């Protein structure tokens, strides 16, 4: 579950699957370690999701920068 908060709106709890895989960013001589957090849920749970909205998962706040339906 996550706590989803639309910009200027009220927080709601949404169920889904959170995946935060390791991701390697190619650098000049050395790659940079990163992660690529993704939250999967029903489209109806986040029908009005927008860039800048936030999700709190395991006490970490994530800002939404992309959505794919």
Residue frames as qw, qx, qy, qz and C-alpha x, y, z in Angstrom:
[[0.000, 0.887, 0.462, 0.000, 0.00, 0.00, 0.00],
 [0.387, 0.132, -0.024, 0.912, 1.02, 3.60, -0.49],
 [0.007, 0.754, 0.427, -0.499, -0.32, 6.96, 0.59],
 [0.374, 0.396, 0.445, 0.711, -1.08, 8.97, -2.54],
 [0.059, -0.729, -0.324, 0.600, -1.52, 12.74, -2.29],
 [0.451, 0.652, 0.374, 0.481, -2.50, 14.80, -5.33],
 [0.294, 0.112, -0.110, 0.943, -1.06, 18.32, -5.42],
 [0.267, -0.182, 0.082, -0.943, -3.35, 20.46, -3.27],
 [0.722, -0.232, -0.431, -0.489, -5.57, 17.48, -2.40],
 [0.686, -0.489, 0.394, -0.367, -6.17, 14.97, 0.36],
 [0.021, 0.418, -0.907, -0.037, -4.17, 11.80, 0.97],
 [0.902, 0.013, -0.005, -0.432, -5.62, 8.37, 0.16],
 [0.477, -0.379, 0.790, 0.068, -4.33, 4.85, 0.68],
 [0.749, 0.458, -0.272, -0.394, -3.93, 2.82, -2.52],
 [0.806, -0.231, 0.540, 0.079, -2.99, -0.84, -2.91],
 [0.666, 0.694, -0.246, -0.120, -0.51, -1.88, -5.57],
 [0.925, -0.078, 0.049, 0.369, 2.89, -3.39, -6.27],
 [0.047, -0.954, 0.270, 0.120, 6.06, -1.37, -5.65],
 [0.911, 0.140, 0.084, 0.379, 9.24, -2.29, -7.51],
 [0.081, -0.963, 0.236, 0.106, 12.50, -0.42, -6.88],
 [0.941, 0.159, 0.080, 0.289, 15.06, -2.25, -9.00],
 [0.483, -0.543, 0.293, 0.622, 18.76, -1.40, -9.18],
 [0.583, 0.784, 0.195, 0.090, 19.60, 0.68, -12.24],
 [0.621, -0.313, 0.220, 0.684, 23.02, 1.51, -13.64],
 [0.317, 0.928, 0.089, -0.174, 23.47, 4.92, -15.30],
 [0.804, 0.256, 0.079, 0.531, 26.34, 4.92, -17.79],
 [0.224, -0.920, 0.072, 0.313, 28.97, 7.47, -16.88],
 [0.336, 0.821, -0.450, -0.108, 32.23, 8.52, -18.46],
 [0.328, 0.432, -0.829, 0.134, 34.68, 6.09, -16.89],
 [0.007, 0.057, 0.899, -0.433, 32.43, 4.81, -14.12],
 [0.325, -0.493, -0.658, -0.466, 28.73, 3.90, -14.04],
 [0.227, -0.269, 0.399, -0.847, 26.52, 5.53, -11.40],
 [0.142, -0.279, -0.942, 0.118, 24.30, 3.33, -9.21],
 [0.367, -0.081, 0.049, -0.926, 20.67, 4.35, -8.99],
 [0.272, 0.271, 0.902, -0.200, 17.21, 2.85, -8.73],
 [0.228, -0.111, -0.500, -0.828, 14.10, 3.01, -10.86],
 [0.239, 0.205, 0.769, -0.556, 11.03, 3.03, -8.56],
 [0.353, -0.126, -0.590, -0.715, 7.75, 1.97, -10.19],
 [0.358, 0.109, 0.702, -0.606, 4.31, 1.55, -8.57],
 [0.234, -0.125, -0.794, -0.547, 1.76, -0.69, -10.31],
 [0.277, 0.288, 0.677, -0.618, -1.95, -0.35, -9.54],
 [0.336, 0.606, 0.706, 0.144, -5.32, -0.32, -11.31],
 [0.203, 0.317, 0.252, 0.892, -5.72, 2.70, -13.59],
 [0.346, -0.719, -0.443, -0.409, -8.96, 3.52, -11.77],
 [0.632, -0.567, -0.316, 0.422, -7.02, 3.97, -8.50],
 [0.345, -0.484, 0.101, 0.797, -5.04, 6.85, -9.99],
 [0.448, 0.654, 0.554, 0.254, -7.30, 8.17, -12.75],
 [0.120, 0.976, 0.086, 0.158, -6.30, 11.79, -12.15],
 [0.731, -0.434, 0.105, 0.516, -2.63, 11.29, -11.26],
 [0.376, 0.912, -0.006, 0.161, -0.41, 14.17, -12.37],
 [0.627, 0.353, -0.301, 0.626, 3.24, 15.18, -12.49],
 [0.001, -0.490, 0.354, -0.797, 4.25, 16.47, -9.05],
 [0.795, -0.445, -0.090, -0.403, 1.79, 14.40, -7.01],
 [0.005, -0.551, 0.784, -0.287, 3.41, 12.35, -4.24],
 [0.888, -0.187, -0.383, -0.174, 3.36, 8.80, -2.89],
 [0.271, -0.633, 0.645, -0.332, 4.70, 7.66, 0.47],
 [0.931, 0.042, -0.348, -0.100, 5.90, 4.05, 0.51],
 [0.831, -0.208, -0.321, 0.404, 7.70, 2.58, 3.54],
 [0.369, -0.810, -0.131, 0.436, 8.18, 6.10, 5.00],
 [0.376, -0.189, 0.398, 0.815, 9.88, 7.36, 1.80],
 [0.386, 0.736, 0.272, -0.485, 8.22, 10.14, -0.20],
 [0.455, 0.081, 0.634, 0.620, 8.36, 9.80, -4.00],
 [0.301, 0.573, 0.032, -0.762, 7.31, 12.54, -6.43],
 [0.704, 0.413, 0.575, 0.068, 5.46, 11.33, -9.51],
 [0.050, -0.580, 0.383, 0.718, 7.24, 12.31, -12.71],
 [0.307, 0.190, -0.719, -0.594, 5.66, 9.96, -15.26],
 [0.655, 0.104, 0.591, -0.460, 2.57, 7.86, -15.70],
 [0.210, 0.196, -0.810, -0.511, 1.79, 5.08, -18.14],
 [0.654, 0.156, 0.495, -0.550, -1.69, 3.69, -18.73]]
